[in-house]
Amino acid sequence: MIEVQGVEKSYGRQTVLKGIDWQVQRGDFWGIIGPNGSGKTTLLNVLSGVESPEAGEVTLDGRPLATYGRKALSRRLAVLQQDGLPPMAFPVRQVLEMGRFPFQNWRGKEEGNGAEALLNEIVSRLDLQGLENKPLHVLSGGQRQRVALGKVMAQQPELVLLDEPTTYLDIRYQMQFMELVSSWQRAEHLTVVAVMHDLNLAALYCDKLLALRDGRIVAMGTPNEIITPEIVKSLFEVDAYSVMHPDRGVPQLLLRSEQGT
Ligand SMILES: Nc1ncnc2c1ncn2[C@@H]1O[C@H](COP(=O)(O)OP(=O)(O)OP(=O)(O)O)[C@@H](O)[C@H]1O
C-alpha cells in the first residue's frame, strides 16, 4: 500500500531522516518506536504528505504521494495527533460531521444520506451517546480524544496515521483507545501506522514495529523480534527485562533500576 524508498529529510543543516526504505502492506498495524528526536513524527508527516522529502519517494498504491490532491488524499488517509482536538465550543455531533469534509461538495453537502447512519454507528461504537450535544470544551481529555477518533472514523479512511495518540490519557483510557482502534482496524481491514512511546502498548496492539534511532531504521519486525532487552538498550540506553504477557503471548518490558535490587 505504501512504499517508502530512500527517503531523506532535513531541517536546515540537520538531517532527521536518513535513507528510509520501508513497505506497509494493506491491513498492517505498524508501530514506530524510538527515542525523542529520532524522527518518528517527521516520518509520519512524510507519510501523510505534510512534509516532502528532499530525496527519495513515498508512493501510495503505486502512485507518488505528491501527485494526490488534498481532498483525494483525505479520502484515503486520516491523521490523529496526540491531542486530536482543541477544547473548542463546537458540539460533539458537529465535530463528527466535520470528518465528512472529503465527501462534501463545495456547498458543504454530501451526496446520498449514508452519513447520518454512519455517524450514529460511530456514536454508539465509541460510546458517545449523551455527549452528542455537549461542546468539546466541557469534555475530559479522554472523552475529547474519543471524539477525535470518531471524527477520523467518519472520514472512512483506508490508512490511519496516529501520532502518540494516548499520550494524555490515563491507563484506562489508553487501553480503551487502543482497543477501539484495534477493533476498528479488524472490522474494516484498515491499515494503521502509529507512533508509540509506550513500548508495552505497542507490543500489545501493533503487529509490526519499526525502530528509529537518529533518523535511521535500526530494526523492523514483530514485537517478539523488536521488544528485546538488547534492542531496547540500543534505542533508549536503559536496562530492561522482557517477560511474556501471560494472555497475549507478546513481550512486555520491566525496567531495571540503576541501583540494582
Ligand atoms: N519543523 C521543524 N523545524 C526544525 N526542526 C524540526 C522540525 N520538526 C522536527 N525537527 C527536528 O527534527 C528532529 C526529529 O524530530 P521528530 O519530531 O521527528 O522526532 P520524534 O522522534 O517524533 O521526537 P519525540 O519523540 O520527541 O516526539 C528533532 O531534532 C527536531 O528538533
The ligand as a MOL file (V3000), in Angstrom:
LIG
                    3D

  0  0  0     0  0            999 V3000
M  V30 BEGIN CTAB
M  V30 COUNTS 31 33 0 0 0
M  V30 BEGIN ATOM
M  V30 1 N 9.5800 21.8780 11.7940 0
M  V30 2 C 10.8150 21.6130 12.2460 0
M  V30 3 N 11.8010 22.5190 12.1140 0
M  V30 4 C 13.0570 22.2680 12.5650 0
M  V30 5 N 13.4290 21.1190 13.1620 0
M  V30 6 C 12.4850 20.1710 13.3130 0
M  V30 7 C 11.1370 20.3670 12.8780 0
M  V30 8 N 10.4180 19.2550 13.1710 0
M  V30 9 C 11.2910 18.4110 13.7750 0
M  V30 10 N 12.5270 18.9490 13.8630 0
M  V30 11 C 13.7120 18.3050 14.4320 0
M  V30 12 O 13.8510 17.0460 13.8180 0
M  V30 13 C 14.2560 16.0560 14.7680 0
M  V30 14 C 13.2680 14.9140 14.7450 0
M  V30 15 O 12.0430 15.3880 15.2650 0
M  V30 16 P 10.7450 14.4740 15.3550 0
M  V30 17 O 9.6720 15.3070 15.9520 0
M  V30 18 O 10.5000 13.8210 14.0690 0
M  V30 19 O 11.2350 13.3620 16.4130 0
M  V30 20 P 10.3750 12.3540 17.2630 0
M  V30 21 O 11.1000 11.0410 17.2150 0
M  V30 22 O 8.9660 12.3570 16.8290 0
M  V30 23 O 10.5180 13.0070 18.7020 0
M  V30 24 P 9.5640 12.9420 20.0160 0
M  V30 25 O 9.5890 11.5330 20.4970 0
M  V30 26 O 10.2660 13.8570 20.9580 0
M  V30 27 O 8.2010 13.4250 19.6190 0
M  V30 28 C 14.3730 16.7660 16.1150 0
M  V30 29 O 15.7210 17.0800 16.3460 0
M  V30 30 C 13.5370 18.0250 15.9170 0
M  V30 31 O 14.0450 19.0830 16.7010 0
M  V30 END ATOM
M  V30 BEGIN BOND
M  V30 1 1 1 2
M  V30 2 1 2 3
M  V30 3 2 2 7
M  V30 4 2 3 4
M  V30 5 1 4 5
M  V30 6 2 5 6
M  V30 7 1 6 7
M  V30 8 1 6 10
M  V30 9 1 7 8
M  V30 10 2 8 9
M  V30 11 1 9 10
M  V30 12 1 10 11
M  V30 13 1 11 12
M  V30 14 1 11 30
M  V30 15 1 12 13
M  V30 16 1 13 14
M  V30 17 1 13 28
M  V30 18 1 14 15
M  V30 19 1 15 16
M  V30 20 2 16 17
M  V30 21 1 16 18
M  V30 22 1 16 19
M  V30 23 1 19 20
M  V30 24 2 20 21
M  V30 25 1 20 22
M  V30 26 1 20 23
M  V30 27 1 23 24
M  V30 28 2 24 25
M  V30 29 1 24 26
M  V30 30 1 24 27
M  V30 31 1 28 29
M  V30 32 1 28 30
M  V30 33 1 30 31
M  V30 END BOND
M  V30 END CTAB
M  END
